[in-house]
Amino acid sequence: MRRVAAFVLTLLTAAPALAQVDFSGEWAPRFHEDQPERVPGPSLGDYLGLPINDAARLRADSWDASMMTLPEWQCRPHSADYIWRGPSPLTIRKEEDPLTREIVAYHAEWLRSIDNPIWLDSRERPPDDALHSWGGFATGKWEGDMLTVTVTHLKEGYIRRNGMPRSDKATVTEHWIRHGNFLTIATIVNDPVYLTEPFIRTTDYELDLHQHVAPYPCEMVQEIERPKGVVPHHLFGQNKDLKEFSERYGLPFDATRGGAETMYPDYRKKLKTWMGPAPTAKFPGAVN
């Protein structure tokens, strides 16, 4: 009996542990969600659908796109929370313990980013006043086949590339979900400084067996001659270009100012009171 018990114990210990979904691979972005956000960038003054407060609105109104030409901005990577929405392909590598084969971390990296490790080894989170970075400090836990990631210690960044800020007090929750060759990432940003509600969006990728994310060497160049020490900006209330977006699309200016209410379907009722009923389309041969 002892020999039988020892044999069974050997079989049990040799059996592979229950494995979660493998997220490693080369992932190509799919641009059917928020295409202006993914490639050309959003319009100046477009704050629709953002649960922002007055402080965020003031910061964005004062922003000038020429800031991107400053040397310290030219090679600046996107932060870990925003890069999911960027136009870059994604590579995810898994780091394993060489002895136990347990997954210690996943490493996510885009064309314009730093290495973003997501630690799965239950390591302690740094103290609140520890150094912040573009990738932050990320830990992950399994919830069935879904990986839930919590990111803290992020440097100040942006939730939209038209000057809409995200503070260094923000925390980000990510849900990684894989269905076959498709990867869906749901990100939830909580920012006590600039947001009145959680900011939620999802992004999709597709497995690409021919993709390879190359290194991203970046060199700064002098694009615009400006007096030393000048930082592009607009003084409060003096940005004359903020109404371009509303005028181009025939929207009330107040609607483009964002806020939590613009996230929900009921906001359409308010738009109708401002704009009146939509015009009836006329088709050739139709009786109007």
C-alpha positions as CSV (number, residue, x, y, z in Angstrom):
1,M,0.0,0.0,0.0
2,R,2.8,2.4,0.8
3,R,4.3,1.8,-2.7
4,V,0.9,2.5,-4.3
5,A,0.4,5.7,-2.2
6,A,3.9,6.9,-3.2
7,F,3.2,6.2,-6.9
8,V,-0.1,8.1,-6.8
9,L,1.6,11.0,-5.0
10,T,4.3,11.1,-7.7
11,L,1.6,11.3,-10.4
12,L,-0.2,14.1,-8.7
13,T,2.9,16.2,-8.1
14,A,4.1,15.7,-11.7
15,A,0.7,16.8,-13.2
16,P,0.7,20.3,-14.6
17,A,-0.9,23.0,-12.4
18,L,-4.2,24.6,-13.5
19,A,-3.2,27.1,-16.2
20,Q,-4.8,30.4,-16.9
21,V,-5.1,32.0,-20.3
22,D,-1.8,32.9,-22.0
23,F,-1.7,36.6,-23.0
24,S,1.8,36.5,-24.5
25,G,2.2,37.2,-28.2
26,E,2.2,39.9,-30.9
27,W,-1.1,41.9,-30.9
28,A,-2.2,44.3,-33.7
29,P,-4.5,47.1,-32.8
30,R,-8.0,47.3,-34.3
31,F,-9.1,50.8,-35.1
32,H,-12.9,50.5,-35.0
33,E,-13.1,52.3,-31.6
34,D,-12.5,56.0,-31.3
35,Q,-10.5,56.2,-34.6
36,P,-9.6,59.9,-34.2
37,E,-8.2,59.0,-30.7
38,R,-6.1,56.2,-32.2
39,V,-4.4,57.9,-35.1
40,P,-4.8,61.6,-36.0
41,G,-5.7,62.7,-32.5
42,P,-8.9,64.4,-31.2
43,S,-10.0,67.9,-32.1
44,L,-9.0,70.8,-29.9
45,G,-11.8,71.5,-27.4
46,D,-13.5,68.1,-27.8
47,Y,-14.3,67.0,-24.3
48,L,-17.4,65.1,-25.1
49,G,-17.9,61.9,-23.1
50,L,-15.3,62.7,-20.5
51,P,-16.4,62.9,-16.8
52,I,-14.2,65.9,-16.1
53,N,-14.4,68.7,-13.6
54,D,-13.7,72.4,-13.9
55,A,-10.0,72.0,-13.0
56,A,-9.4,69.6,-15.9
57,R,-11.4,71.8,-18.3
58,L,-9.2,74.8,-17.3
59,R,-6.0,72.9,-17.8
60,A,-7.1,71.7,-21.3
61,D,-8.3,75.1,-22.3
62,S,-4.8,76.5,-21.6
63,W,-3.0,73.8,-23.5
64,D,-1.2,74.5,-26.8
65,A,-0.3,71.7,-29.3
66,S,3.1,73.4,-29.8
67,M,4.2,71.9,-26.5
68,M,4.8,68.7,-28.4
69,T,7.8,70.4,-30.1
70,L,9.6,71.0,-26.8
71,P,12.6,68.8,-26.4
72,E,11.4,67.2,-23.2
73,W,8.1,66.2,-24.9
74,Q,9.4,64.9,-28.2
75,C,10.5,61.5,-26.9
76,R,8.1,61.3,-24.0
77,P,6.4,57.9,-23.9
78,H,2.6,57.5,-23.5
79,S,1.7,56.6,-20.0
80,A,0.5,53.0,-19.2
81,D,-3.1,54.0,-19.0
82,Y,-3.2,55.9,-22.3
83,I,-1.0,53.7,-24.5
84,W,-3.7,51.1,-24.8
85,R,-5.6,53.6,-27.0
86,G,-2.5,54.6,-29.0
87,P,-1.9,53.5,-32.7
88,S,1.0,51.2,-31.8
89,P,1.2,47.4,-32.1
90,L,1.6,45.6,-28.8
91,T,3.9,42.8,-27.7
92,I,3.3,40.9,-24.5
93,R,6.0,38.6,-23.0
94,K,5.7,36.4,-20.0
95,E,8.4,36.1,-17.4
96,E,8.6,32.7,-15.7
97,D,10.4,31.4,-12.6
98,P,13.1,29.1,-14.1
99,L,12.5,26.4,-11.4
100,T,8.8,26.4,-10.7
101,R,7.7,27.7,-14.2
102,E,5.2,29.9,-12.5
103,I,4.5,33.2,-14.3
104,V,6.2,35.9,-12.4
105,A,5.1,38.8,-14.6
106,Y,3.7,39.8,-18.0
107,H,5.6,42.5,-19.8
108,A,3.6,44.8,-22.2
109,E,5.4,47.0,-24.6
110,W,4.3,49.2,-27.5
111,L,6.3,51.0,-30.2
112,R,6.3,54.2,-28.2
113,S,6.4,53.1,-24.6
114,I,8.6,51.7,-21.9
115,D,8.5,48.2,-20.7
116,N,5.4,47.8,-18.5
117,P,5.7,44.8,-16.1
118,I,2.6,43.4,-14.5
119,W,3.8,41.5,-11.4
120,L,1.9,38.3,-10.5
121,D,4.2,37.3,-7.6
122,S,2.3,39.1,-4.8
123,R,5.1,41.6,-4.2
124,E,4.2,44.5,-2.0
125,R,3.2,47.9,-3.5
126,P,5.7,50.7,-2.9
127,P,4.8,53.5,-0.4
128,D,2.7,56.4,-1.8
129,D,5.6,58.8,-2.0
130,A,7.8,56.3,-3.9
131,L,9.1,57.3,-7.4
132,H,6.4,57.6,-10.0
133,S,7.0,56.5,-13.7
134,W,5.3,56.4,-17.1
135,G,4.5,52.7,-16.6
136,G,3.6,53.0,-12.9
137,F,3.6,50.0,-10.6
138,A,1.3,47.3,-11.7
139,T,0.1,44.0,-10.0
140,G,-2.2,41.4,-11.4
141,K,-4.5,38.8,-10.1
142,W,-6.5,36.1,-11.8
143,E,-10.3,36.1,-11.8
144,G,-11.0,32.9,-13.7
145,D,-9.5,33.4,-17.1
146,M,-9.5,37.2,-16.8
147,L,-6.4,39.0,-15.5
148,T,-7.3,42.1,-13.4
149,V,-4.5,44.6,-13.1
150,T,-4.1,47.5,-10.7
151,V,-1.7,50.4,-11.6
152,T,-0.5,53.0,-9.2
153,H,2.5,55.4,-9.0
154,L,1.9,56.9,-12.5
155,K,3.4,60.3,-13.5
156,E,1.0,62.9,-14.5
157,G,-0.3,62.2,-18.0
158,Y,-3.4,62.7,-20.2
159,I,-6.6,60.9,-20.9
160,R,-6.9,62.6,-24.3
161,R,-4.2,64.1,-26.5
162,N,-5.8,67.5,-26.7
163,G,-4.5,68.7,-23.3
164,M,-7.0,66.8,-21.1
165,P,-4.9,66.0,-18.0
166,R,-4.8,63.0,-15.7
167,S,-3.1,63.5,-12.4
168,D,-0.4,61.6,-10.6
169,K,-3.0,60.7,-7.9
170,A,-4.9,58.5,-10.3
171,T,-5.2,54.7,-10.1
172,V,-6.0,52.5,-13.0
173,T,-7.8,49.1,-13.1
174,E,-7.4,47.0,-16.2
175,H,-9.2,43.8,-17.2
176,W,-7.4,41.6,-19.7
177,I,-9.8,39.3,-21.6
178,R,-8.8,36.9,-24.3
179,H,-11.2,35.2,-26.7
180,G,-9.2,33.1,-29.2
181,N,-7.1,35.4,-31.3
182,F,-8.8,38.5,-29.9
183,L,-7.7,40.5,-26.9
184,T,-10.0,43.0,-25.1
185,I,-8.6,45.4,-22.5
186,A,-11.0,47.3,-20.3
187,T,-9.4,50.3,-18.5
188,I,-11.0,52.2,-15.6
189,V,-9.3,55.4,-14.5
190,N,-10.1,56.9,-11.1
191,D,-8.7,60.4,-10.7
192,P,-9.6,62.4,-7.6
193,V,-8.1,65.5,-9.0
194,Y,-9.6,65.8,-12.5
195,L,-12.5,63.3,-12.8
196,T,-15.9,63.3,-11.1
197,E,-16.6,59.6,-12.1
198,P,-14.5,56.6,-13.2
199,F,-13.5,56.9,-16.9
200,I,-14.1,53.6,-18.7
201,R,-13.2,52.4,-22.2
202,T,-12.3,49.2,-23.9
203,T,-9.8,48.5,-26.6
204,D,-9.4,45.5,-28.9
205,Y,-6.4,43.8,-30.5
206,E,-5.9,40.8,-32.7
207,L,-3.1,38.2,-32.7
208,D,-0.7,38.8,-35.5
209,L,1.8,36.0,-36.2
210,H,3.9,38.2,-38.6
211,Q,4.3,41.2,-36.3
212,H,7.4,42.3,-34.6
213,V,7.6,45.4,-32.4
214,A,10.9,47.0,-33.3
215,P,12.9,49.2,-30.9
216,Y,11.9,52.8,-30.8
217,P,15.1,55.0,-30.8
218,C,14.1,58.6,-30.5
219,E,16.2,61.7,-31.1
220,M,15.2,65.3,-30.2
221,V,15.4,68.0,-32.9
222,Q,14.9,71.7,-32.9
223,E,11.6,72.1,-34.8
224,I,10.6,75.7,-34.0
225,E,12.8,78.6,-33.0
226,R,11.4,80.3,-29.9
227,P,12.9,82.5,-27.2
228,K,14.7,80.7,-24.5
229,G,12.4,79.7,-21.6
230,V,9.2,80.2,-23.5
231,V,6.6,77.4,-23.0
232,P,3.7,77.3,-25.4
233,H,0.4,78.0,-23.6
234,H,-2.8,80.0,-23.6
235,L,-3.8,82.3,-20.7
236,F,-7.0,81.5,-19.0
237,G,-10.0,82.4,-21.2
238,Q,-7.9,83.5,-24.2
239,N,-7.8,80.4,-26.3
240,K,-9.7,81.5,-29.4
241,D,-9.6,78.1,-31.1
242,L,-11.8,76.2,-28.6
243,K,-15.0,76.6,-30.7
244,E,-13.6,75.2,-33.9
245,F,-14.8,71.7,-33.0
246,S,-18.4,72.7,-32.2
247,E,-18.7,75.0,-35.2
248,R,-17.3,72.3,-37.6
249,Y,-19.9,69.7,-36.5
250,G,-22.8,72.0,-35.7
251,L,-22.8,71.2,-32.0
252,P,-23.7,73.6,-29.1
253,F,-20.5,74.8,-27.6
254,D,-21.7,73.8,-24.1
255,A,-22.0,70.2,-25.2
256,T,-18.4,70.0,-26.2
257,R,-17.3,71.0,-22.7
258,G,-17.7,67.5,-21.4
259,G,-18.7,66.4,-18.0
260,A,-20.1,63.2,-16.6
261,E,-23.6,63.8,-18.1
262,T,-22.2,63.7,-21.6
263,M,-21.3,60.1,-21.1
264,Y,-24.9,58.9,-20.9
265,P,-27.7,58.4,-23.5
266,D,-30.1,60.7,-21.6
267,Y,-27.9,63.6,-22.7
268,R,-29.5,63.4,-26.1
269,K,-32.7,64.9,-24.6
270,K,-30.8,68.0,-23.6
271,L,-29.2,68.3,-27.1
272,K,-32.7,68.2,-28.6
273,T,-33.8,71.1,-26.5
274,W,-30.8,73.1,-27.7
275,M,-30.8,72.0,-31.4
276,G,-34.4,71.2,-32.1
277,P,-35.5,68.0,-34.0
278,A,-33.2,66.5,-36.5
279,P,-34.0,67.5,-40.1
280,T,-35.9,64.9,-42.2
281,A,-33.7,63.4,-44.9
282,K,-34.9,63.8,-48.5
283,F,-34.4,61.0,-51.0
284,P,-34.9,61.1,-54.7
285,G,-38.4,60.1,-55.6
286,A,-39.6,60.4,-52.0
287,V,-42.7,62.4,-51.1
288,N,-41.9,65.0,-48.5
